[in-house]
Amino acid sequence: MRDLGPAALLSRLRFKQLRLVDVLGRTGNLRRTAAELNMTQPAATKILQDLEDTLGVKLFERTPRAMLATEIGSHVVDYARRALTDGERFAGALANLKRGGYGALALGAIMATASDLLPRAIAELKRQRPLMTIQVLATTSDQLIAALGRGELDLVIGRLPTSEDRTKFDFEPLSMEDLWAFAAASHPLAGRPHLDLADMGDLPWVLQPTPSPMRRLIDTAFAAAGLRTLDNLVETSSIFATLNLVRHAGMVSMLPSTIVAQEVAGGGFVRLPLEVRGELEPYGIVTRKGVMMTPNAAEFLSILKGLVARKEQEGTDPIGAGRMPRAHLLSGQRNPRPK
């Protein structure tokens, strides 16, 4: 079969084909795929064969254990997932608009923005557009960028975890994070005037998962100091779980000051006099290259930038903490900043 041009190819693709490829790419099993799609296995086989005939290429290889996507098949699976996500979001936004709303906006944000900047920006957007449906995913930058790449989010307030991400996404910096190591007020280290990384290696930590920029900073600092990688730890991207493990399980952690400063001031936590060599890149606005921003996303960013600009004029950090030039953390020195 000769190769079809883009318009002819797209005209022959069907949503049922994309749905099948999406599920088969996830399950690797045609029988389970058919069951999930409420069809017979022969019907699923026919849909897959029709799609492979249309594309002129084999998408999956049968192995004794599973059906595995070929290199081109992986590309088609990725497209199918993005197309289905866009279709679901389109349908949801259309239903919202028909009810008299303002459509939808899907945001991703790192933890540093969750305590002040993000809520205030959303509150202002809802004041202007009360019937807009806003979805918020708050997790680590690596997970947010992956969701943005799949088309599940309109924009992200976070970081680009890898240099490869810069070829796929546009980035506009907003601010730096000031990171604090902290523990419960009852922790044995709470009264120590100074701590080194060597004092912390055997303690139980609760940290973000390995791919996140904040976790990479901590792991790199321990390696640079000649210390073994932390192994007594719990990994979570949940702020709620982190704070409660520190509060009730005797663990230590490191988070942006905006998240813990209020409880440190109230006496529930103590800021540990520990510094870690290295610095985090600034966080900022991340969008997909070559994808036109929706009016809702553009309006949200206008509000967000306005809040940042006002805070900078007031001489404070855009997210509410004292303005810091960077997340500047050096091992083996007494912490010069006030608690």
ChimeraX attribute file (.defattr): number of C-alpha atoms within 10 A of each C-alpha:
attribute: neighborCount
match mode: 1-to-1
recipient: residues
	/A:1	8
	/A:2	7
	/A:3	11
	/A:4	13
	/A:5	8
	/A:6	8
	/A:7	8
	/A:8	10
	/A:9	12
	/A:10	10
	/A:11	8
	/A:12	11
	/A:13	14
	/A:14	11
	/A:15	12
	/A:16	13
	/A:17	18
	/A:18	23
	/A:19	18
	/A:20	23
	/A:21	30
	/A:22	22
	/A:23	20
	/A:24	25
	/A:25	24
	/A:26	13
	/A:27	16
	/A:28	20
	/A:29	16
	/A:30	22
	/A:31	17
	/A:32	14
	/A:33	23
	/A:34	19
	/A:35	12
	/A:36	13
	/A:37	15
	/A:38	10
	/A:39	12
	/A:40	13
	/A:41	16
	/A:42	12
	/A:43	11
	/A:44	23
	/A:45	14
	/A:46	12
	/A:47	18
	/A:48	22
	/A:49	16
	/A:50	14
	/A:51	20
	/A:52	16
	/A:53	12
	/A:54	16
	/A:55	18
	/A:56	13
	/A:57	15
	/A:58	16
	/A:59	23
	/A:60	21
	/A:61	12
	/A:62	11
	/A:63	9
	/A:64	5
	/A:65	8
	/A:66	14
	/A:67	17
	/A:68	19
	/A:69	21
	/A:70	15
	/A:71	11
	/A:72	13
	/A:73	19
	/A:74	17
	/A:75	12
	/A:76	19
	/A:77	23
	/A:78	17
	/A:79	16
	/A:80	22
	/A:81	20
	/A:82	20
	/A:83	18
	/A:84	18
	/A:85	16
	/A:86	16
	/A:87	13
	/A:88	13
	/A:89	19
	/A:90	14
	/A:91	13
	/A:92	14
	/A:93	19
	/A:94	16
	/A:95	14
	/A:96	17
	/A:97	15
	/A:98	10
	/A:99	11
	/A:100	11
	/A:101	16
	/A:102	18
	/A:103	23
	/A:104	23
	/A:105	20
	/A:106	19
	/A:107	22
	/A:108	27
	/A:109	25
	/A:110	22
	/A:111	21
	/A:112	23
	/A:113	22
	/A:114	17
	/A:115	14
	/A:116	15
	/A:117	17
	/A:118	21
	/A:119	12
	/A:120	17
	/A:121	20
	/A:122	18
	/A:123	13
	/A:124	15
	/A:125	20
	/A:126	15
	/A:127	11
	/A:128	11
	/A:129	16
	/A:130	12
	/A:131	16
	/A:132	20
	/A:133	16
	/A:134	14
	/A:135	13
	/A:136	14
	/A:137	16
	/A:138	22
	/A:139	20
	/A:140	25
	/A:141	24
	/A:142	21
	/A:143	18
	/A:144	26
	/A:145	28
	/A:146	13
	/A:147	18
	/A:148	22
	/A:149	20
	/A:150	19
	/A:151	19
	/A:152	22
	/A:153	24
	/A:154	24
	/A:155	27
	/A:156	27
	/A:157	27
	/A:158	31
	/A:159	26
	/A:160	26
	/A:161	19
	/A:162	11
	/A:163	8
	/A:164	9
	/A:165	17
	/A:166	14
	/A:167	10
	/A:168	15
	/A:169	18
	/A:170	15
	/A:171	20
	/A:172	14
	/A:173	14
	/A:174	16
	/A:175	21
	/A:176	23
	/A:177	25
	/A:178	22
	/A:179	23
	/A:180	25
	/A:181	18
	/A:182	26
	/A:183	26
	/A:184	27
	/A:185	18
	/A:186	15
	/A:187	17
	/A:188	10
	/A:189	19
	/A:190	16
	/A:191	13
	/A:192	9
	/A:193	11
	/A:194	15
	/A:195	18
	/A:196	16
	/A:197	19
	/A:198	14
	/A:199	11
	/A:200	15
	/A:201	16
	/A:202	13
	/A:203	14
	/A:204	19
	/A:205	24
	/A:206	23
	/A:207	23
	/A:208	24
	/A:209	16
	/A:210	15
	/A:211	14
	/A:212	19
	/A:213	22
	/A:214	22
	/A:215	17
	/A:216	15
	/A:217	17
	/A:218	21
	/A:219	17
	/A:220	16
	/A:221	22
	/A:222	20
	/A:223	12
	/A:224	14
	/A:225	15
	/A:226	11
	/A:227	14
	/A:228	13
	/A:229	13
	/A:230	16
	/A:231	11
	/A:232	12
	/A:233	16
	/A:234	16
	/A:235	14
	/A:236	16
	/A:237	18
	/A:238	14
	/A:239	17
	/A:240	9
	/A:241	14
	/A:242	22
	/A:243	22
	/A:244	13
	/A:245	20
	/A:246	21
	/A:247	18
	/A:248	10
	/A:249	14
	/A:250	18
	/A:251	23
	/A:252	24
	/A:253	22
	/A:254	22
	/A:255	22
	/A:256	19
	/A:257	21
	/A:258	23
	/A:259	21
	/A:260	22
	/A:261	20
	/A:262	13
	/A:263	13
	/A:264	18
	/A:265	12
	/A:266	10
	/A:267	13
	/A:268	14
	/A:269	22
	/A:270	24
	/A:271	24
	/A:272	23
	/A:273	23
	/A:274	23
	/A:275	23
	/A:276	25
	/A:277	18
	/A:278	16
	/A:279	20
	/A:280	18
	/A:281	18
	/A:282	16
	/A:283	23
	/A:284	20
	/A:285	21
	/A:286	24
	/A:287	23
	/A:288	23
	/A:289	14
	/A:290	9
	/A:291	9
	/A:292	11
	/A:293	14
	/A:294	13
	/A:295	12
	/A:296	19
	/A:297	17
	/A:298	14
	/A:299	14
	/A:300	20
	/A:301	17
	/A:302	13
	/A:303	17
	/A:304	21
	/A:305	15
	/A:306	13
	/A:307	18
	/A:308	20
	/A:309	15
	/A:310	13
	/A:311	16
	/A:312	15
	/A:313	10
	/A:314	11
	/A:315	11
	/A:316	15
	/A:317	22
	/A:318	24
	/A:319	25
	/A:320	16
	/A:321	17
	/A:322	13
	/A:323	18
	/A:324	13
	/A:325	11
	/A:326	15
	/A:327	19
	/A:328	16
	/A:329	20
	/A:330	15
	/A:331	19
	/A:332	17
	/A:333	15
	/A:334	14
	/A:335	17
	/A:336	8
	/A:337	6
	/A:338	5
	/A:339	12
